[in-house]
Amino acid sequence: MMRRVRALLLTALALVAVSAVSSAPASAVIGGSKSTYGPWAVRMFVDGQPICTGTAVSRQWILTASHCFYEQAQPVADKRIFFRVGSLDVRKGSTVRPVPGKRVGSAHADMMLIKVAPMNVPAARLATVGVHLGQAVRQYGWGATCTTDESRCQSPVLKQSDLKVVRPDDPLCAGRTPRQGPDFCMRKVSGIPAGGDSGGPVMTVGPRGTETLVGVFNGSDREKSAEAGEVVQQLSWIRSVIRH
């Protein structure tokens, strides 16, 4: 419960001004790279402003973070939301809107499934086994490239951060993830996700088309560590929702 409250409060602030998070040095989020692949990645907008990232997990369902749908602890109306899909550049691609009343939040993790008009994009492959210690993963998003005012430096093109799964009791993760729970912790290898990347895919690293969605990014210290909800722990819920 405390974790859910913390997540909602953090992005309630982020929806008003994505900048409300960190005093980490500006170089902290610069180490990532421009993505050349990521057809399942989608960009979420509220009132025309870029807010979060998500993943197409079927032709009509997007998986992202629950906290992206709250503003000052109140739900954001469907009519204020749209997604850009089908391009690594958010200035291109197609716009899809939510099907009214068709969003379903997980009771156990910071994840939300939202139904949209049919998308002509490949769906991400869902993990069927959990992450393991030392595993290399890659996070994708259009989020902030600075920490001075994150709302003013949202990337127009998809970027990626390379990370490594670490133990939940790693000193970098202290207080961020429970020893047993829906989240796993990652250490920076190259780049670190930030505001606007929330809800974005955390994938296995492999040849194009072989990546698997293992996590949904939901927070970082903007410097060395990040956390994500583990997809395999929510797999039954995801499959049951997207079948309808």
Steps between C-alpha positions, in 0.01 A plus 500: 500500500775747589675420173182564297442830681860604432464418130173689465635805674818506295326499169217720610780754523645377172173558316497860616870545430708196416792674666399430859748236597872520534802707572737256327762654271385586148737243352316219678258423215722582206675164470225323305478472125253561220295190423492356151229245581195484724178457299301403810593820692224762527496856634224621735371859497265681738348827375748486212803483729732196500472322833596133494611209282324168448508172310257351250427151632223420253327671208279699737668500841783714636685416821646789699530621861189561708640822645493658152121520527481714812533875546507635855376154610194525271443284189570664164194488271526281189409794275821680605724210392641388167793285386744531211590167343687362202808724496815551704442874452193626688454774239410224256300180525129468574274619780273259686263582782373295794176309481297678770487312828734224383800535729589237758759545773689220671417448865857395573733712287540847350354386167201605292348346189306738281297405194535719191384506140673227292873565449697389197815422700665176617416395854783434742575142598416449871749336734403161639798469736624749756810716481821369656791656684750656261264491203555771238181692418416803292248772585333709229330839524457857378568648843721776635858552385577739789411537868479878530145520360389164369185633337712716266742233379275210396656316209314513167664172398504165676804446721633201690693427816699185564470365854583192706268323743637508856396356834215684675726543802772666290597828673393692188148364539459563872144607569404481132387140453377234742702181537196312375240684298392615156809710426862428413798733522753589230841662500605748231735372231446769238232763552225521760124549443331809644174699498288419195644149473255369762303202376751429226618155399791324665607234249749219477796580277508306174477521121215707362167326536620262772477737797264408783315741728619424853408821682308828514724787612363696795779697667869589524740712702602679175858395562583133561194280563153436364208272574229325302194286558569142397277386214510128579346564842205671328481270197170331590338839560634644172381202297156496661445870427620509139283200409193723539 
